[in-house]
Amino acid sequence: MNPEVTEHIENIQPWQAEICNAIRERIHQSVPEVQERLQYKKPHFLKDGKYLAVISPAKAQVTLTVFNATDLDAPDGLFEPDGPPERKTVKIKDGQEVDYDLLAQLVAQAASTL
């Protein structure tokens, strides 16, 4: 794990850090070869040099964007309806229940074709 990403996550709101760490851990578990870096003040995850996912903490939410997502088999309503088909976004608010294992499965599915 990249120390810059760790430091960045340590310096955001505690509830955001909890969400970011949970997502980060599951991405590393489901895609062991993933690389991470801090870019534009956001944790980015790459596989073979190609973008796989990005976590974006904001004031009222944490956003996970999954790239290479055109063919993801996700439950209806999980991802935001707007945006290009190759990028899927889920917004997580403080106190919201999150199926981190499902998110990790979807990231692994996206990674499988990179």
Secondary structure, DSSP 4 states (H G I P E B T S, - for coil): --HHHHHHHHTS-HHHHHHHHHHHHHHHHHSTT-EEEEETTEEEEEETTEEEEEEEE-SS-EEEEEES-TT----TTSS-S-S-TTEEEEEE-TT----HHHHHHHHHHHHTT-
